Amino acid sequence: MSDTTWSPEQIGDQSGRTALVTGPSVGGLGYFTALELARHGTRVVLAGRSAEKLAATETAIRAEVPEAQLDRLSIDLASLDSVRAAAETAAAYGPLDLLINNAGVMAPGYQRTDDGFELQLATNHLGPFLLTGLLLPQLVSAGPSRVVTVSSQMHRMARRAPLDDPQERRQRYLRWPEYAESKLANLLFTFELERRLRAADLPVSALAAHPGYAGTHLLANGQVGRSSGGVASILDAVNRAVSQPADRGAWPTLMAATADLPGGTYCGPGGLGQMSGTPRVVGTTSLAKNVDAQRELWELSERAVGLSYP
């Protein structure tokens, strides 16, 4: 397969496979990921916080794929209790061929979760870390299966890995550096997960992807807490004007999820600066490849969420 010419046309028949996609709100990367998987026959579990938004996503997908096999799962990745409850519910879905850790928040104002964690680290890393571990038995039973975690080019802006006690507040909250560190955490997690899966000889692979600069509501939601109205509409319009469409932003995730690729692969747009274009295999910063940081973050995360795996 040429990784410079990949498109969803290469996905092929996915009938009989089940995927769980977090953050599938209409118009976002998760939505277009779920849509394409459903279009190719995958049974898709739509996992998100809002029952209303999940219903809207199901309606929108069925408008394009009437025969789509869809389920809805309520989950708030910022809450460890919610993640545990969702995993218990998800056990009824049986073997999982694919877990896509897509949901995230981008540079919101300072907030701490009920578990005592900064919101971005909780939502973008600790929640997905726990969810992956709780769903691992279902992924193993479906093997060969995959975990795909959505990172960002912003990981390149991180100057350090988030290895401090996650329940201790830093003296100063800087929303963009904290976001960058959470996206670096996605890659550190992926590479350490892949290494541990291989060491345990489990039939699961861990890959990652980033969308480049995709026109979603994430920026507006992060900055003003909504995707439309007043300043939010202005931010959203500017963002879309200079970015590639959200459906194209989902292509690297779909490539990581379905193409013939080894574990530990990172997919992103192949255009200038990886901002847009046809997806291909891309590289990371040296910090993302730091084995000590990968191991330390894993051990910290296990303590934070109260789960050791694989």
N, C-alpha and C positions, 0 to 999 in steps of 0.2 A: 504494500500500500504506500502511495506517495503522500507524506504528511503535509504537502503543500497544496494539495488539490482536494482536500476533504470537504464534503458537504453532507447535509442530512440525507441526500439521496443514497448514500452509502450505508445507512443504518441497517437496512435489510429487515426481514420479518422478525419481530420480537414477540410473537405469539407464545403464550405459556409462561412468560416472564413477569415478575412483579417488581415494581420499583416504588420506593418511598422518596418523595421530593419535599423538602422543607421550603417554606416561603414561596408559595405558588400564586401570589396575588396577581390578578389580571394586569397585564402590561409589563410585568417584571421578568427577570431572567428565569425564575423558577416556573412561571407560567408557560413560557415558550419551550422550556425544557420538557415540562409535563405534556404539553400539547404534541410535540414531535414524538415523544415516546408513545403516547396514546395512538397517534396516527399510524405508528408502525406495529401496533398490536400489543404493546405492553399494558398490563394492568397497573394503574398508577394510584398510589395512595397520596392524596393531597394533604399535606401536614402544615397547619398554620394556627395562629392565635385566634382569628376571628371567624366565627361560624358564618357570619354574613358574607365575608370575603371568600371563604371556601365555597359557599353555595354559588357565588357569582363566578368563580373560576370554573366550577363544574358546568354551569350553564354555558359559559363561553366556549369551553372545549367541546361540549356536545353539539354546539351550533356548527362546528367545523368537522367534528368526528362523531356522528350520531351513535355509532356502535361502540364508543369508548367505554372501557371498563375502568370505573373510577370509584374510589372510596375516599371518605373524609376523616381526618384525624386531628383532634384538637390538641395543640401543644404550644407552650410558651417556653422557648429555649432559655429565657432569662430566669426561669424558675426550675430548680432541680426537682422539686416535688411534681411539677407539671410534666417534666421529661420522664420521670419514673412512671407516672400514671399513664402517659401516652404509650410508653414501651409495653406496659401491661396490656393495654388495649390492642396494640399492634401484634401481640402474640397470636391473635385470632387470624391474622392474614397468612400465617404459615411461612414457608421458606421465602426469603427475600433475595432476589438476584442483584438488586442494585439499591444502594442508599446514596442519595445526593444531598449533601449538607450545603444547601444553597442560602438559607435564610441568614440575614444579618442586619445590623444597624450601622449607619455611617455618621460619625462625628456629632452625636447629639450633645446637648448640654449635660453637665455632670449629674449622674444619678447612680445610686447604689441599689442593688436588688435586695429582696427579702433575705437572701442567703448571705448578704454582706459583700457582694462583689461589685466592682465597677461594671456598668451596664454593657459596654462594648465587649470587654473580655468575656463576660458571662454569656452574652448572646452569640457572639461570633466564634468563641472557642470552647468554653467550659460546657455549655449546653450540648453542642454537637459531640464533644468528647464523650460525655456521659451517654448520649443517645446511641452513639456508635457501639460503645461497650455493651449496652443493654440489648441491642439488636444483633450482636455478633453471633449468638447461637443460630438465629434464623438465617443469617448470611452464610454461615458455615453449612447449614443443612441444604442450602440451595446450590452450593459451590459447583463450578467456579463462579464467584460473585465479585462485586466491586463496591468500594466506597469511594465516592468522588466528592472532594471538598473544594468549594469555590473560594479562591483567594483573590488577590488584586495586585496590580502593579504598584499600589501604594506600599506593599511590603518592602519595596526598595528604599522607602523613606525611613524605615525603622533603623535606629542607631543601636538598639539593644533588644534582646529578647525579653519578654515579660516574665521574668523569673523571680520577682519579689513576691512576698506573701500577698495573695490576691485579696485578702480581707483587711489589709492595712492601706489606709489612704495616703497617697503621695501628697507632698506639701502643696503642689500646684497641679491642677488638672488642665492638660493641653489636649483638646479633643482630637486634633489631627494626628499628632504623634501617637496617641493611644490607639487610634484607629489603625495606623500603620503597624503597630506592634501586634494588634489582634489579627491582622492579615498575615503577618509573619508567622504568628502562632499556627495558622491554618497549614502552612507549609512544613513547619517543624513537626506538627502533629502527623501529617501525611507521611513524611519520610520515616519517622520513628514507628508509626503503625505498620508501614510496609516491612520494615526490618523485623519487627516482632512477629508479624504474620508468617514471614518466611522461616524464622527461627522455630516457630511452633508448628510448622508444616501444615498450615491451614489453607483451604482452597478459596481464599479471599485475597483480593489485591486492593491496594490503596493508591489512588491517583488524585491529581489536583488540576484545577483549571482557573483561568482568569478571563474576564470578558473584554479586556481592553477598556475603551471608553464607550460605555453603552448608555443609551438614552432611556434610563428608568427613572422612577420616582424616588429612588433611594436618597439622592442628595437633598431634595426638598424635604422629604420626611425627616431626615437627620437634622437639618438646620432649623426648621420651624414646626416640626411635628405633624405636618400634613402634606398632601401632595397637590392641593389646589386651593385657590383663594388668596388674593392679595399677593404678598411677597412670595409665597409658595408657588403660585402660578408663574410668576416672573422667573424664579430660579429654574423651575421645571422647563419652561420654554427655552431659556438660554442653554440649558444643559442639552436639550434635544437638538438644538440648532447646530451644535458643534460636535455631536457624537454620532456613532453608528446606531442603527435601529436596535432595539432591545432583542428582537428575534435573532439578529446576527450575533449579538453578544452572548447568546446561549449556545452558539455553535461549538466553542471550545469545550464546554461542559458535556455536550452531546458526543463530541469526539472522544473525550476521556471515558465516557460511559459505555461506548459501543464499539470503538475501533479496536483493531488488533494491536494492543499496546501492552507493554510490561508494567508491572507495578512500579510505583515511584516516578511515573511519567507526569510531566507538567505541560498542559496544553494552553495556548493563548493565540490571539490574532497574529497573523504573519506580516502585517503591514508595517509601515514606518513607526518605530517606537512601540510596536505591539499595541497600538491604539485601536486599530481596526484591521479588517481584512480576513482572508481565509485562514482558518486555524491550522496550527502546526505545533510540533513539540518545541517548547521554549525553555530557556534557562532561568535561574534564580540568582539571588545574591549569594555571596559566600557565607553570610550569616545564616541564611536558610539551610545551608548544607552543613552547618556546624554540628557534629555528632554529639558533642557534650551538651550543647544547648537543647538539642532534640530530646536527649535522655532526661535532662533536668526538668524541662517543661512537662514531659510525660509524668515524671514522678510527682511533681508539684500538682499536676492536674488530678492524678489519682487521689492524692490526699484531699484536695479541695472538694471533689464530688463524692468521695467515699466509695470508689470502685476501682479495683485492680483488674486489668485484663491485658492481653488475651489469656 
